[in-house]
Amino acid sequence: MTSSLINTLPQLPLANIVVDTFFHGGVVMWPLLALSLVTLGIVIERLFWWVAARRGRETERLNRLYHALSHGDDEGAGRLAAGSSDARIRVIAHGLEHSETDIEIGMQVQVADELKGANRFLNILDTAITLAPLLGLLGTVTGIMRSFRFVGGDQALAASKVSGGIGEALIATAFGLGIAIATLIPYNTFGSYADDLRQQLDNVVRNVHLLTEKARLRARSDTFSPETTNQ
């Protein structure tokens, strides 16, 4: 069945080598193939997500929003924050929606939602990094076990079968390690992006706290100024 499937493929030397190597890796190559496709899909999805997040940043709009908050213009700040594609501004917008109760708690709720989106699927990549070498090790064990079944038989046949089993073990191990290594790089990259976003959002929460407190102190000082008292 394997040979007939290989013969139906286009007669390209490289394709034949890859397919032949895959089938010689044993049955464990199928779950490894499925795992590699899952990780590849997640990496592509995360890559597009972060590109869209970077393009959606609106630093100038954020600075104008800070300026409005520092002058106590909550209504103007709310209009500036509405409908933004920047996660930092969305955090402020959610906080302003709950400014009558507690703006900081409102922002923290949105921070949690933003970080949840930033860390999405990273746990699957983390699992793949651990699972792929283990599946490769399983292929190693099964390949060596198959090799030992032929030890003690006909010398020529035994040598061929033993070498085939060892080759199966090496292919599965190499494939599993390759998946883990290839997944580790984007996993660490996306994780560092998420950590950087967490720090930025925390800074936004602190900045809004400072600016709103500044606006309140300014309004209080204007209320109790000498001119107001004399009137």
Buried (B, 14 or more C-beta within 10 A) or exposed (E): EEEEEBEEEEEEEEEBEEBBBBBBBBEBBEBBBEBBEBBBEBBEEBEEBBEEBEEEBBEEBBEBBBBBBBBBBBEBBBBBBEEBEBBBBBBBBBBBBBBEEEBBEBBBBBBEEBBEEBBBBBEBBBBBBEBBBEBBBBBBBBBBEBBEEBEEEEEEEBEEBBEBBBBBBBBBBBBBBBBBEBBBEBBEBBBEBBEEBBEBBBEBBEBBBEBBEBBEEEEEEEEEEEEEEEE
